[in-house]
Amino acid sequence: MKTYEQVKEFLEKKLPSVSWDHQKLNEFHEIIMKEIIQIALTKVESELGKPPTHFAFFVMGSAARHEQSVWSDQDHGIIYDGPDHFHSYFIRMGKEITRGFALAGYEPCDGNVMASNPYWCKSSADWTTQIAQWFDEADWESLRYFSTFFDSRVLAGEDKLLLALKTFAFSKLDENPVLYKRLYENVGFVKKGIGIFGQILSEEKGEEAGTINLKQTIFFPYVNSLRLLALIEKIPEASTLERFQKLPEGYETIKVYQSYFLKLLNYRLYFQKDAVSYKKVHLLPVNAMSAREKDGLKEIMKKGRQLFKETKEIIDRRCSP
């Protein structure tokens, strides 16, 4: 059995050969993450025995959406099927997986959205209660947590445990469609990326001066729009590209934006080759871009804002009496 440090060595050695291709890069992350999880599960089993019940370890964020870049942080959780006294086993599992990911080179989440945190390691019954509570409160933080949770997929264990929770969420939204509007408002602010003279608006101060944040300014309109549409159409898949593909008939005007999102995924890889950390990987130095590259990026930005606007119109129609 490999160690976490050996996995990290393999990751660092192999990464340059896949960092130029979005699909290959994410397939490689998948292999690495599953190997880390297997090492962690074996270690926990050697200490505590086999899991006392069915469980699902799931990732969230870019890992769930198959949108990881060269550098990636941790966002994950655990669902287990059974009584509360099983919690000690699965929180130990969560802590070991979190430790393994960190030792292999995946930075811990700044917001502690990890299976080592009891908030993200719960029984199926407690997760059901949590989702209902998020919707009942419907404040900014609660809906942000739900959006984070919904962008999820299982990497180890039982897929059906996560699917059951998403199905429950769909039913709660059907009971109160105004929540779609609240979820839109929760992500409604999009940082402006193009000025009145058609120039790319880069950061003016601090260590990010001269850069534009790809994640906040350009990715979010696409990712947030397709999450909202997936909720409306009861699409459980987490990947933005899969969500585009799963949209039913009647969404033809939305599906045309898929090609721009794919361009964006590849665009990021081209410019992140010199990034030295997870934080830096989202920052694109505007002055290093050619006029043609800037024009391409501006087109992707404009299309993202159009998509976000069309998504709002769809939600407004859905929420109207």
Residue pairs with C-beta under 8 A, 6 or more apart in sequence:
1 39
1 42
2 10
2 35
2 39
3 39
4 36
4 39
4 99
4 100
4 103
4 104
5 103
5 104
7 32
7 35
7 36
7 39
7 104
8 103
8 104
8 105
10 32
11 32
11 104
11 105
12 105
14 28
15 28
15 70
18 24
18 25
18 27
18 28
19 25
19 70
19 269
19 272
19 273
20 269
20 270
20 273
21 269
22 262
22 265
22 266
22 269
25 68
25 69
25 70
25 269
26 66
26 67
26 68
29 63
29 68
29 72
30 155
32 104
33 59
33 63
33 101
33 106
33 155
34 155
34 156
36 97
36 100
36 101
36 104
36 106
37 57
37 97
37 100
37 155
37 156
38 156
39 100
40 93
40 96
40 97
40 99
40 100
41 93
41 97
41 156
43 96
44 89
44 92
44 93
44 96
45 51
47 92
48 89
48 92
51 80
51 89
51 90
51 93
52 82
52 86
52 89
53 80
53 81
53 82
53 86
54 80
54 81
54 82
54 157
54 158
54 161
55 78
55 79
55 80
55 81
55 90
55 93
55 157
55 158
55 161
56 78
56 79
56 80
56 154
56 156
56 157
56 158
56 159
56 161
56 162
57 76
57 77
57 78
57 93
57 97
57 115
57 154
57 155
57 156
57 157
58 64
58 76
58 77
58 78
58 79
58 152
58 153
58 154
58 155
58 162
59 75
59 76
59 152
59 153
59 155
60 75
60 76
60 77
60 113
60 148
60 149
60 151
60 152
61 73
61 75
61 113
61 148
61 151
62 68
62 69
62 72
62 75
63 72
63 75
63 76
64 75
64 151
64 152
64 153
64 238
64 239
65 151
65 223
65 238
65 239
65 240
66 238
66 239
66 241
67 219
67 223
67 239
67 240
67 265
69 268
69 269
69 272
69 275
69 281
69 282
70 269
70 272
70 273
70 275
70 281
71 107
71 272
71 275
71 277
71 278
71 280
71 281
72 106
72 107
72 278
73 106
73 107
73 108
73 109
73 110
73 278
74 98
74 101
74 102
74 106
74 107
74 108
74 109
74 113
74 114
75 109
75 113
75 114
75 148
76 94
76 97
76 98
76 101
76 113
76 114
76 115
76 120
76 155
77 94
77 113
77 114
77 115
77 120
77 121
77 122
77 149
77 152
78 90
78 93
78 94
78 115
78 120
78 121
78 122
79 122
79 123
79 124
79 127
79 157
79 161
79 162
79 165
80 86
80 87
80 89
80 90
80 121
80 122
80 123
80 124
80 161
81 123
81 124
81 158
81 161
82 123
83 123
84 123
84 126
86 123
87 118
87 121
87 122
87 123
90 115
90 121
91 115
91 116
91 118
91 121
93 115
94 114
94 115
94 116
94 117
94 120
94 121
95 115
95 116
97 115
97 116
98 108
98 114
98 115
98 116
99 116
101 108
102 108
107 278
108 114
112 119
113 120
113 148
114 120
115 121
122 130
124 161
124 164
124 165
127 165
128 165
128 168
131 146
131 149
131 165
131 168
131 169
131 172
132 172
133 142
134 142
134 143
134 145
134 146
135 142
135 146
135 169
135 172
135 173
135 176
135 179
138 179
138 182
140 186
143 182
143 183
143 186
144 186
146 169
146 183
147 183
147 186
147 187
147 224
147 227
150 166
150 169
150 227
150 230
150 231
150 238
151 223
151 227
151 238
152 162
152 238
153 162
153 237
153 238
154 161
154 162
163 236
166 236
167 234
167 236
169 231
170 231
170 234
172 179
173 179
173 180
173 231
177 318
177 319
178 319
180 228
180 231
180 232
180 315
180 318
180 319
181 315
181 316
181 319
183 228
183 231
184 228
184 311
184 312
184 315
187 220
187 224
187 228
188 312
190 217
190 220
190 221
190 304
190 305
190 308
191 213
191 216
191 217
192 201
192 217
193 200
193 201
193 212
193 217
193 218
193 298
193 301
194 200
194 201
194 298
194 301
194 302
195 201
198 298
200 212
200 286
200 294
200 297
200 298
201 212
202 209
202 210
202 211
202 212
202 286
202 287
203 209
203 210
203 211
203 212
203 213
208 283
210 285
210 286
210 287
211 283
211 284
211 285
211 286
212 218
212 283
212 284
212 286
213 282
213 283
213 284
214 264
214 268
214 282
214 283
214 284
215 282
216 282
217 301
218 264
218 297
218 300
218 301
218 304
219 264
221 304
221 305
221 307
221 308
222 240
222 257
222 260
222 261
222 264
222 304
222 307
223 240
224 308
224 311
225 254
225 257
225 304
225 307
225 308
225 310
225 311
226 240
226 243
226 244
227 240
227 243
228 311
228 315
229 235
229 243
229 247
229 251
229 254
229 311
229 314
230 236
230 237
230 243
230 246
232 314
232 315
232 318
233 246
233 247
233 248
235 242
235 243
235 246
235 247
237 243
237 246
240 261
241 258
241 261
241 262
244 254
244 255
244 257
244 258
244 261
245 258
247 254
247 255
253 310
254 307
254 310
254 311
254 314
257 303
257 304
257 306
257 307
260 299
260 300
260 303
260 304
261 304
263 296
263 300
264 300
264 304
267 296
267 297
267 300
268 284
271 284
271 285
271 288
271 289
272 281
275 281
275 283
284 297
286 294
289 297
